[in-house]
Amino acid sequence: MSSNKKYWKSVEELDGNSSIVEALRNNEFVEEIPTDEFLGNEAALSSSSTTRRDFLKYVGFSTAAASLAACEGPVHLSIPYVLQPEQIVPGVADYYATSVFDGFDFANLLVKTREGRPIKIDNNTIAGAKFSANARIHASILSLYDNMRLKEPKLDAKKASWSAVDSKIKSSIVDAKAKGGQVVFLTNTLASPSTEKLIADFIGKNPNAKHVVYDAVSSSEALDAFETVYGERALVDYDFSKASLILSVGADFLGDWQGGGYDAGYAKGRIPSGSAGKKTISKHIQLESNMTLSGAAADKRIAMSTANQKQALVQIYNVVTGGSVASSLDAAFKADVTKAAQQLKAAGSKGVLVSGIQDKNAQLLVLAINQVLASESFSTSGTRQIRKGSNEKVAQLLKDMNAGSVHTLIMSGVNPVYTLADSKSFVEGLKKVKTSVALSLKEDETASLSTIAAPVPHYLEAWGDLALTKGTYSLTQPTIRPLFDTKQFQDILLSINGISGTYYDYLKAFSASITVGTSWNKVLHDGVYVGVVPAAAGGTADYTGAANALAQSKSAGLELVLYTKTGMGDGQQANNPWLQEFPDPLTRVSWDNYVTVSNADAKKWGLTNEIVANGGLNGSYATLTANGVKLENVPVIVQPGQAVGTIGMALGYGRKAALKEEMQVGINAYALYAGFNNVQTATIVKAGGEHEFACVQGQKTLMGRGDIIKETTLKIFNEEDAEIWNEKPMVSLDHKEVPTTSVDLWGSFDRSTGHHFNLSIDLNACTGCGACVIACHAENNVPVVGKDEVRRSRDMHWLRIDRYYSSESTFEGDNERKENIAGLSSSLSTFNEMEKAGDNPQVSFQPVMCQHCNHAPCETVCPVAATSHGRQGQNQMAYNRCVGTRYCANNCPYKVRRFNWFLYNKNSEFDYHMNDDLGRMVLNPDVNVRSRGVMEKCSMCIQMTQATILKAKNEGRSVKDGEFQTACSNACSSGAMIFGDVNDKEAAVAKLAEDERSYHLLEHVGTKPNVVYHVKVRNT
């Protein structure tokens, strides 16, 4: 049957008696227009000669609305090329294939440039380019234009020339050799065969040199386990599309676990496929402590501490392999874990187990279990080369530095002063190093303390190569000339190795030995080269011993589980305002990190969250202590689904160096990352004061209406007719029940001629990753407004991803309770109880943008016809006509329109990328930068659809299916968003629109949207 279960967006909404929440539901704009801040004096206003103001006087609008209408954009003159570059055609975009790996994030990309400026990241979809951009990589285009970048080399904190820097480095290396001191290269995982060759050549000539690989967020235990069994330091590249059952023990594989990038394969198995009545999807069971993206997507989620996860892993090992190792798993979890293990064993080669537990013994058991299953998703060929760090070697380096045995330290792609838990020890050791060199994009915490701060180019300005997985080879190419006086790490390596020529020459010659059978130009054009790789030889280890050792682990008290947020990652791009304003998919909080606690623990410790009158979220402060390190005034978020007895906190915040003041937010949780273990024993005590969050979850609600999220179970989906689990709303017409879609207040136009665009969104495939949100920012020049404005419900995101919690922990539980209601009294009490959150609610994500309604309520109320309907189905905005009445926003049932209260461009009050010339280089010239006082919203990327039509027209052909794209559909790696022309009956989107799972948001309102959703099916 269809889902009518109660959904709630925030903990406060559950109260039901909150007058504030009710007021926010009914008031789209919670604060008055701040006319006193930007109107100016009355005399100046009276002398204004704007015709709009005169017009508004006559139609009776208020003075405040009139003043908004008086805002006019400045005029800029265009200067043509005197000598036009041969490769640039004004108004036509160029695309460059490249790849990126910054030590944490990686992807195969297409970079869109306009008139020589990179302005947007797209996914490279050519065969072999398997890694898509996440939200952080989409945002990295803005980091290229960061005005806080290190612009020239510094020697002893003073500006210096590159010749002086080169001379200093070379003389230091000679001095180290003469004195028997160590020369150490401290880098992130490079995954660059040419760079690793240069370092190896140097070490071969200098026995006193060594290379230490340091990953800020470690995967060392998984690397150690794989190396023990297979003799190779690498990670398994799991293919979740081949799994019918996925069992995850503490691995957020839809997040950043082992580099991420698994969502595309995962989503393939989550979309129902097969013959009618026998359709299947994979089953996903998640054991975890923090609520994660993977846990949110799971069919069954079991919230438990890491200590219990270790015991659960032993239990799974026993069931699958027939072992008999005694475990001390809590009785409350034993039945569920045993059942999950039995299902995994029954799945056989179609089952797969993954784990994020940072313990070598746990990772050995993962290998053992997948070997016994002969899992098709587990392959030892094509292993990931994106994590090579060694905790032991980093610890030894600290000892060597403090012992004074390191003479020259050359660092690239690392910031240990910020990311090391034992940062003080590193700083002390750095003082004893004769010459320290920090090659960095910024004068960050480490570079500012080093002898030499050497600026390196952004990856979009640089040459490079990458082997992200064994057997693949990718090239990185510059898409713009270096903006500053920078030099690549590889050019420095060439210099100290005594090799003449440029790195480009070296790279081109080096790549020939790898890309056998193809040309340099082809690999550069495609971006990737795929070779043949044999699987690693099968190995074994003392698995029983590992199970026994793991079974001995005990809980030492309250567990702090450290993680990386979808937006901020490891903190490298902390000065990126797109990422700072990106709402976390689960908590929906931006501009902050915090400690997450369960509702039960929050009550016990007196920690609270509260939505206040202007829609903002306030929360308690707490003092957090772990391993003798105390963090004071840490904000608290009460997180449904957090395992009792555990708390969570995100890494990547709390940076200060080389950041604008607005970006210096949050608290550095790396200080608690002792021993590179993400699980620490901690204590938490409530502190005084109240923190103000910028949380969008309580804002822009759909006013409690139904038919928002539709979902069902796989059993009902297969056994019942579609009208049962995808119920269509009905209305009364002439005393008969008829479908809502058959009744209209307006006459319809003939939309069968030409193009008619639809966007399909599959709730089964959406993981809430947010790549679409950042891509929309980049494509449509969406402004950043800052924490204070977000808190006032004034964020400008054209696309949001709503997160909903269900009342019960299972879908069946909701339905069963509703079906057992008998009478009014029972109804009242039962529904009141269902508004209370379960300890472990189910989660659904739903991207919401302008629905481009064919019968749009916004269009009928605009007094100046600023918003109208296009022939191709898009709801269009004429910004020059808009006078800011906001009637359209009040009349929009989806709450997707954004009113720009201020001018965000060239405004010192909003000191983000639009306030300086360098930052504005990222702006898309095909899209207006809007002036103050107008409505903004999703345009269904009309500039992209029109460019596609014109391209096909110039080439004398029709548009092919798949050519039409929006920024969000282009960025969606999971395939949840499909865009196209529904008038092309062979197009994928046309077939999806007719699918039995398709429905429209709030269909009973009768707006006839052009955005189609698909019912979520859970394999419970």
PAVEX-509948 format. One record per residue (C-alpha): x, y, z; residue in one letter. Coordinates in steps of 0.25 Angstrom, whole numbers, plus 5000, padded with zeros to 4 digits. Layout:
<rs>
XYZA ...
</rs>
This chain:
<rs>
500050005000M 500450144999S 501250215010S 500450315019N 501450305030K 501750435038K 503050505033Y 503750605041W 504850705037K 505350745051S 505350695065V 504550815069E 503450785059E 503150665067L 502650745079D 501350775072G 501050885081N 502150985077S 501551115073S 502851155067I 502951035057V 501451065053E 501751205051A 502951175042L 502051075034R 501151195031N 502151305028N 503051295016E 503751415020F 504051415035V 504651555036E 504251685030E 504951745018I 506151825025P 505751955018T 506552035028D 507851975024E 507852005009F 506752105006L 507552225008G 506852355013N 505452405009E 505952525002A 506752444992A 505652344991L 504652454987S 505652504976S 505752364970S 505352374955S 505152224953T 503852194945T 503652064953R 503452144965R 502452234959D 501752114953F 501652044967L 501052174973K 499852164964Y 499652014966V 499652044981G 500951964986F 501652004999S 502752104999T 503651985003A 503351904991A 503452024983A 504852044988S 505251904984L 504751924970A 505652044969A 506951964969C 507651974955E 508851894950G 510151964946P 510551964931V 511851904927H 512451924913L 513051804906S 514451814899I 514651724887P 515951654884Y 516951734876V 517551604872L 516651484875Q 517351354880P 517151244870E 516651144880Q 515651234886I 514251264880V 513551374888P 512251314894G 512651174891V 513151084903A 514350994902D 514550864910Y 515750804915Y 515950654920A 516750644933T 516750574946S 516950614960V 517450564973F 517850644985D 518150534994G 516750524999F 515750544987D 515950494973F 515150494960A 515250484945N 514750624939L 514350704928L 514650854931V 513750954924K 514551084920T 514051214915R 514951314908E 516151244915G 515451244929R 515151104935P 513651124941I 513150994943K 513450844946I 512750734939D 512850584940N 513650514929N 512750404924T 513750334914I 513950184915A 514950164926G 514650294934A 513950234945K 514150334956F 513150454957S 513250584964A 512750594978N 512250734984A 513650774988R 514250744974I 513150824968H 513450934977A 514950934975S 514751024962I 514451134972L 515751104980S 516551134967L 516151274969Y 516351284984D 517051424987N 517651364999M 518551274991R 520051284993L 520451374981K 522051364982E 523051284989P 523551335003K 524851305010L 524951325025D 523551395024A 524051495013K 523851504999K 524851434990A 525151384976S 525051244971W 526551244968S 526851274983A 525851164987V 526451064978D 527851104982S 527451094997K 526850954995I 528050904987K 529050954997S 528250895009S 528250755002I 529750765000V 529950805014D 529050695019A 529850595012K 531150645017A 530650645032K 529950515031G 528550575033G 527350525027Q 526650585015V 525150545016V 524050565006F 522750575014L 521550565004T 520150525003N 519850404995T 520250444981L 519650334972A 520550394962S 521550294955P 522450404949S 522550484962T 522850354970E 523950314960K 524550454962L 524550434977I 525150294976A 526250344966D 526650444977F 526650344988I 527450244979G 528550354978K 528450404993N 528350285003P 528150385014N 526750425008A 525450355010K 523950375006H 522850375017V 521450375012V 520450435021Y 518950435019D 518250535028A 517050435030V 517650305031S 517350175024S 518650105029S 517949985036E 517249945023A 518549965016L 519349885026D 518349765025A 518249765010F 519749765009E 519849655019T 518949565011V 519249604996Y 520649674998G 520249804992E 519949934999R 518549974993A 517149974995L 516049884989V 515149954979D 513849894982Y 512749884971D 511449894978F 510649874965S 510949734966K 510449704980A 509049664984S 509349674999L 510249785004I 510649775019L 511449895024S 512049895038V 512350045041G 512750075027A 512150205021D 512350155006F 511450265001L 512250365008G 513750375009D 514050235013W 515350195006Q 515250314997G 513750294993G 513250294979G 512450164981Y 511050224979D 510950204964A 511150054966G 510250044978Y 509150124971A 509050024960K 508649914969G 507650004976R 506750034964I 505649924963P 505949834951S 505449704945G 504149654940S 502749704945A 502449644958G 503849594960K 504649714961K 505849724970T 506749814977I 508049794985S 507849785000K 508649875009H 508949855024I 509749965032Q 510349945046L 510850085050E 510950185062S 510850325055N 509650345045M 510350345031T 509950355017L 510050205016S 509250175028G 508150275023A 508150195010A 508050055017A 506849965017D 507249925031K 508050005040R 508549965054I 509150075062A 510250015071M 511550065077S 512950025071T 513149925082A 511949855078N 512249865063Q 513549785066K 512849675073Q 511749675062A 512949655052L 513349535060V 511949485060Q 511849505045I 513149435043Y 512749315051N 511449295043V 512049315029V 513349235031T 512849135042G 513749185052G 513449175067S 514149295073V 513449345086A 512949485084S 512349575095S 511249645086L 510149715094D 508949625094A 508049735089A 508849725075F 509149575074K 507849535067A 507949645057D 509449625054V 509249475053T 508149485043K 508949585035A 510149485035A 509249375031Q 508649455019Q 510049495015L 510449345015K 509249315007A 509549424997A 510949354994G 511649414982S 510549524981K 510849564996G 511949665000V 512449715014L 513149845016V 513649905029S 514150045034G 514649995047I 516150045049Q 516749915054D 517649825045K 516949705051N 515549755047A 516049785033Q 516649645032L 515349585036L 514749665024V 515749605015L 515449465020A 513949475019I 513949525005N 514949415001Q 513949305007V 512849375000L 513649384987A 512949514986S 512849574972E 512849714977S 514149684984F 515349684973S 516849694976T 517049744962S 516949894959G 517249924974T 517150074978R 518450144979Q 517950264986I 518350235000R 519750195003K 519950265017G 520650195028S 520350225043N 521650165047E 522550235038K 521850375042V 522150335056A 523550305053Q 523750435046L 523250515058L 524250445067K 525450465057D 525050615056M 525050635071N 526350555072A 526950655062G 527350555051S 526450615040V 527350725033H 526450755022T 524950735021L 524150755008I 522650755010M 521650754998S 520150745000G 520150725015V 519850825026N 520250745039P 520250865048V 518750865046Y 518350715043T 519350645053L 518750615067A 520150625072D 520350765065S 521150815077K 522150705075S 522250735060F 522450885063V 523550855073E 524150765063G 524050865052L 524950965060K 526050855060K 526050835045V 527050915038K 526250945026T 524750925024S 524050945011V 522550945010A 522050944996L 520550984997S 519451064991L 519351155003K 520251205014E 519551105023D 519851065038E 521050985033T 521551075022A 521551195032S 522551125041L 523451065030S 524751125025T 524251125011I 522751145007A 522751114993A 521451134985P 520951024976V 519951034965P 518450994966H 518250854959Y 517450934948L 518851014945E 519750884945A 520250764938W 520250634944G 519850484943D 519050394952L 518850244954A 517650244963L 517450094961T 518349994957K 518349984942G 517850124939T 518650244935Y 518050384935S 518650514931L 518450654938T 518650774928Q 518550924931P 517250994927T 517851134929I 519151194931R 519651204945P 519051324952L 520251344962F 521751324962D 521651174965T 522451054962K 522050904962Q 522650804972F 523150724960Q 523950844955D 524650854968I 524950704968L 525450714953L 526350824958S 526950754970I 527150624962N 527950704952G 526950674940I 526850784930S 525550824923G 524150844928T 523250744935Y 522350744923Y 523550694914D 523850594925Y 522350544927L 522150534912K 523350444911A 523050364923F 521650334919S 522050264907A 522550144915S 521150134921I 520150164910T 520650064900V 519850044887G 519250184888T 519750334886S 520050444896W 518950534888N 517950424890K 518150404905V 518150554907L 516850564899H 516150454906D 516750484920G 516950334923V 517650214918Y 517150074922V 518149954922G 518049804926V 518349774941V 518349634946P 517749604960A 518749604972A 519149464976A 518249404986G 518749405000G 518449375014T 518749415028A 518449365043D 516949395042Y 516549315054T 517649395062G 517049525057A 515649485061A 516149445075N 516949575077A 515749655072L 514749585081A 515649625093Q 515349775090S 514449845101K 513749975102S 514550075110A 513350175112G 512650285104L 513150265089E 513550395081L 513450355066V 514150455057L 513750465043Y 513850555031T 512650635026K 512150635012T 512350775010G 513750805017M 514450675016G 515850675022D 515850835022G 516750865010Q 515650955004Q 515251025017A 515351155010N 514351115000N 512951185002P 512151094994W 512550975003L 512451055016Q 510951095012E 510650955007F 509650895017P 510050765023D 509150655016P 508750595030L 508750715040T 508450815030R 509450915037V 510450995029S 511651085034W 511950995046D 512350865052N 511850815065Y 511650685074V 510550595070T 509850525082V 508650435083S 507250485088N 507450385100A 508850435104D 508450585101A 507350575112K 508250505121K 509350615120W 508350735119G 508750765105L 507650825096T 507350885082N 506250985080E 505651055068I 505451205071V 504451315066A 505251345053N 505451205049G 506851195054G 507351075062L 507951085075N 508750985083G 509550955096S 511050965097Y 511850855103A 513250825108T 513850705101L 515050635106T 515850515100A 517250465103N 517550595112G 517150685101V 515950775104K 515150855094L 514250955100E 512951015095N 512650915085V 511250925079P 510250815081V 509350755071I 508350655075V 508450545064Q 507350445063P 507950305060G 509250335067Q 509550205075A 509350225090V 510750235097G 511350295085T 511550435080I 512150485067G 512950605062M 513450655048A 514850675045L 515250785035G 514850915043Y 515551015052G 516551065042R 517051205044K 518251225035A 518051275021A 516551285022L 515651405021K 515051435035E 513651385031E 514251245028M 514951235041Q 513851155047V 513651025055G 514650945064I 515850865060N 515450725064A 516850675058Y 517350705072A 516550585077L 517050495066Y 518050425074A 518750305068G 518050325055F 516850255061N 515450315058N 514950255071V 515350315084Q 514850295098T 514350435103A 513550505113T 512550615111I 511950725120V 510950825117K 511550965117A 510851105118G 510251185107G 509551155094E 510051135080H 509351195068E 509351095056F 509151135042A 508151015039C 507251005028V 506450885032Q 505350965039G 505151065027Q 504451055014K 503550945019T 502450895010L 501450935021M 501150785026G 500550745013R 500450595009G 500950524996D 502350574998I 503150455000I 502450324994K 503050194998E 502750044999T 503349915001T 503949814991L 502849714994K 501649804993I 502349864980F 502349734974N 501049674979E 500049794978E 499549874967D 500250014965A 498950084970E 499150024984I 500650064986W 500650194977N 499250244980E 498750354971K 498050474978P 496550484974M 495550594974V 494050604973S 493450644960L 491950644958D 491950554970H 492850454965K 494350424969E 495250454957V 496750474957P 497250604961T 498050614948T 496750604939S 496250734945V 496750874941D 496451014945L 497251064933W 497151024918G 498450944914S 499250974902F 499750874892D 501150834897R 501350724887S 502150814877T 503550844879G 504350814891H 503650794905H 504650774916F 504450684928N 505350644940L 505250504946S 505750484960I 505850344966D 505750344981L 506350204981N 507650254974A 507850384981C 508850374993T 508750524997G 510250544993C 509950694989G 510850694977A 509650754969C 509550864979V 510950914977I 510850894961A 509650974961C 510351084969H 511451084959A 510551084946E 509551184951N 510451284958N 509651264971V 510251354982P 510751324996V 510051405007V 510751355019G 510351295033K 509551415038D 508651415026E 508551265025V 508051265039R 506951375035R 506451275024S 507051355013R 507951255007D 508051254992M 508151114988H 507351084975W 507350944978L 507150884992R 507250734997I 506150715007D 506450615018R 505250545024Y 505150445036Y 504050345038S 503350325051S 503650175052E 504950105050S 504350015039T 503350045029F 502449925033E 502449975047G 501750105042D 500750035034N 500449935045E 500150035055R 499250115046K 498449995042E 498149955057N 497550085060I 496150065065A 495250185067G 495450335070L 496150325083S 497150215078S 497350305066S 497750425074L 498650355083S 499350265073T 499650385063F 500150465075N 501050355079E 501550335064M 501950485064E 503050445074K 504350405068A 504850265069G 506350235073D 506650195059N 505750255049P 505750225034Q 506250345025V 505950395011S 506550495003F 505850574993Q 506450684983P 505450794981V 505650904972M 504650994964C 503650884958Q 503350964946H 501850944947C 501050944934N 499951014943H 500851094951A 500251174963P 501351274963C 501051324949E 499651354951T 499951454963V 501151534957C 500651674955P 501751704945V 501851574937A 503251554942A 503051404943T 502451334931S 502351194924H 503251154913G 502851074901R 503850964905Q 503250954919G 504151034927Q 503651134936N 504451264933Q 504851384941M 505051524934A 505951584945Y 505851724939N 504251724940R 504251664954C 503951774965V 504051684977G 502651674982T 502951534986R 501451494983Y 502051374974C 502851314986A 501551324995N 500751254985N 501851144982C 501451014989P 502850964988Y 503551074994K 504651084983V 504751224980R 505851314986R 505751464989F 507151534988N 506951634999W 508351694996F 509251714985L 510351604987Y 511251644976N 512351754979K 511751774993N 512751775004S 511651725014E 511751595006F 513251575005D 513251444998Y 513651414984H 512751514977M 513451634985N 514751624977D 515151624963D 515851494964L 514651424970G 513751474960R 514551404949M 513751274952V 512451344948L 511751284936N 511551394926P 510251314920D 509551344933V 509151484939N 509751524952V 508451574958R 508351714965S 507651734978R 506151714980G 505751614970V 505351464971M 506251354967E 506051214965K 506351084957C 506251114942S 506450974938M 507751024932C 507151084920I 508451134915Q 508950994914M 507750944907T 507751054897Q 509251034894A 508950884891T 507850924882I 508751024874L 509850924873K 508950824867A 508350924858K 509750974853N 510150824850E 508850804843G 508350694852R 507350664863S 507750664877V 508050524882K 507550464895D 508550494906G 509050624900E 508050714908F 508550734922Q 508450824934T 509550854944A 508850754954C 508650644944S 510050654939N 510650654953A 509850534958C 510750414958S 509750314963S 508750334952G 507650384961A 507450504952M 507050484937I 506750604928F 506150614914G 505050634904D 503750564907V 503350594893N 504350494889D 503650364892K 504950284891E 505650374901A 505950314915A 505250424922V 503950404914A 503950254918K 504250294932L 503150394932A 502150274929E 502750184939D 501850124949E 502750174960R 502650324955S 501850424963Y 501850574964H 502050654977L 500750704983L 500050654971E 498650684978H 498950834976V 498750824961G 500050894957T 500450794947K 501950794949P 503050764939N 503850694950V 503550554952V 503950474965Y 503950314966H 503350244978V 504450194988K 504450044989V 505149985001R 505649835002N 505249815016T 
</rs>
